[in-house]
Amino acid sequence: MPRPSIFAIGVLLCTCTTASAQEGGRPWWATAALTTHATSHTLDLVTTNLALHQNPNAVEMNPVLRPFVDQPWAFGTVSAGLWVGANYTLWKVAKSHPKRATFIALALSAAELTIASHNASVMRASAPFTPARPIR
């Protein structure tokens, strides 16, 4: 994954946290849940890219992102766009329904952490076996 994409996602994370300090009406725990969702999405994006590049048998399962697998910038942009759309919607919902928005953000975070864990196992499956000591 290109470094500018990681930088852009980091800026979005900071923006989310900064906006919460300036705007009233949202409890801190709703903001924390949205930040957790952003972090888990970033982890999912990074592990997906690594798994796709390290394991020739890896396949993107998200039908929206599948066409962009060979174009890292487009893949990162579309994935970040999906995240921004979801988090923006949750951010707006959190003002009037903070508990619902928090629950949804935490559920999305749990799903994305599960996916990131699966991606890590796909990466490990592609690693060649190296014995602890030489075989004679």
C-alpha positions as CSV (number, residue, x, y, z in Angstrom):
1,M,0.0,0.0,0.0
2,P,1.5,3.4,-0.9
3,R,2.5,5.6,2.0
4,P,0.4,8.6,0.9
5,S,-2.7,6.5,1.4
6,I,-1.6,5.6,4.9
7,F,-0.9,9.3,5.5
8,A,-4.4,10.3,4.2
9,I,-6.1,7.8,6.4
10,G,-4.1,9.1,9.4
11,V,-5.2,12.7,8.6
12,L,-8.8,11.5,8.5
13,L,-8.4,9.9,11.9
14,C,-7.1,13.1,13.4
15,T,-9.9,15.1,11.8
16,C,-12.5,12.8,13.4
17,T,-11.0,13.3,16.8
18,T,-10.4,17.0,16.4
19,A,-14.0,17.6,15.3
20,S,-15.3,15.8,18.3
21,A,-13.4,18.2,20.6
22,Q,-14.9,21.2,18.8
23,E,-18.5,20.0,18.4
24,G,-20.9,19.4,21.3
25,G,-23.7,16.9,21.4
26,R,-21.7,13.7,21.0
27,P,-20.4,11.8,24.0
28,W,-16.7,10.9,24.1
29,W,-17.4,7.2,23.9
30,A,-19.2,7.6,20.6
31,T,-16.2,9.4,19.2
32,A,-13.9,6.7,20.6
33,A,-16.0,4.0,18.8
34,L,-15.8,5.9,15.5
35,T,-12.1,6.2,15.9
36,T,-11.9,2.5,16.7
37,H,-13.8,1.8,13.5
38,A,-11.4,4.0,11.5
39,T,-8.4,2.2,13.0
40,S,-9.8,-1.3,12.3
41,H,-10.7,-0.3,8.8
42,T,-7.1,0.9,8.3
43,L,-5.8,-2.4,9.6
44,D,-8.1,-4.3,7.3
45,L,-6.9,-2.3,4.3
46,V,-3.2,-2.8,5.1
47,T,-3.6,-6.5,5.8
48,T,-5.7,-7.0,2.6
49,N,-3.0,-5.3,0.5
50,L,-0.2,-7.3,2.1
51,A,-2.1,-10.6,1.7
52,L,-2.9,-9.9,-2.0
53,H,0.7,-9.0,-2.8
54,Q,2.4,-11.8,-0.7
55,N,0.1,-14.7,-1.6
56,P,-0.5,-15.4,-5.3
57,N,-3.6,-17.5,-4.4
58,A,-5.2,-14.7,-2.4
59,V,-8.5,-13.2,-3.7
60,E,-10.3,-10.0,-2.7
61,M,-13.7,-11.2,-1.5
62,N,-15.4,-7.7,-1.5
63,P,-17.1,-7.4,-4.9
64,V,-16.9,-3.6,-4.8
65,L,-13.2,-3.6,-4.3
66,R,-12.3,-6.7,-6.5
67,P,-12.0,-4.7,-9.8
68,F,-9.3,-2.5,-8.2
69,V,-7.0,-5.1,-6.9
70,D,-4.4,-4.5,-9.6
71,Q,-4.5,-0.7,-9.1
72,P,-3.3,0.1,-5.6
73,W,-4.2,3.7,-5.7
74,A,-7.7,3.0,-6.8
75,F,-8.1,0.2,-4.4
76,G,-7.0,2.4,-1.5
77,T,-9.2,5.3,-2.7
78,V,-12.4,3.3,-3.1
79,S,-11.8,1.5,0.2
80,A,-11.2,4.8,2.0
81,G,-14.2,6.3,0.3
82,L,-16.4,3.5,1.7
83,W,-15.0,4.1,5.1
84,V,-15.5,7.8,4.9
85,G,-19.1,7.3,3.9
86,A,-19.8,4.9,6.7
87,N,-18.1,7.0,9.4
88,Y,-19.7,10.2,8.2
89,T,-23.1,8.6,8.4
90,L,-22.3,7.3,11.9
91,W,-20.9,10.7,12.9
92,K,-24.2,12.3,12.0
93,V,-26.3,9.6,13.6
94,A,-24.2,9.8,16.8
95,K,-25.5,13.4,17.4
96,S,-29.1,12.2,17.9
97,H,-28.6,8.5,18.6
98,P,-25.1,8.1,20.2
99,K,-25.8,4.6,21.6
100,R,-26.9,3.2,18.2
101,A,-24.0,4.8,16.4
102,T,-21.6,3.4,19.0
103,F,-23.0,-0.1,18.7
104,I,-22.9,0.0,14.9
105,A,-19.3,1.3,14.9
106,L,-18.2,-1.3,17.4
107,A,-19.9,-4.1,15.4
108,L,-18.2,-2.8,12.2
109,S,-14.9,-2.7,14.1
110,A,-15.3,-6.3,15.3
111,A,-16.1,-7.5,11.7
112,E,-13.1,-5.6,10.3
113,L,-10.7,-6.9,12.9
114,T,-12.0,-10.5,12.2
115,I,-11.3,-9.9,8.5
116,A,-7.8,-8.4,9.2
117,S,-7.1,-11.5,11.3
118,H,-8.1,-13.7,8.4
119,N,-5.9,-11.6,6.1
120,A,-3.0,-12.2,8.4
121,S,-3.6,-16.0,8.2
122,V,-3.6,-15.8,4.4
123,M,-0.3,-13.9,4.5
124,R,1.2,-16.6,6.8
125,A,-0.1,-19.4,4.6
126,S,2.0,-17.9,1.7
127,A,5.3,-17.8,3.7
128,P,7.7,-20.5,2.8
129,F,8.6,-23.0,5.5
130,T,12.0,-22.4,7.1
131,P,13.2,-25.0,9.5
132,A,14.7,-24.0,12.9
133,R,17.9,-25.9,12.1
134,P,19.2,-27.2,8.8
135,I,18.0,-30.5,7.6
136,R,20.9,-33.0,7.0
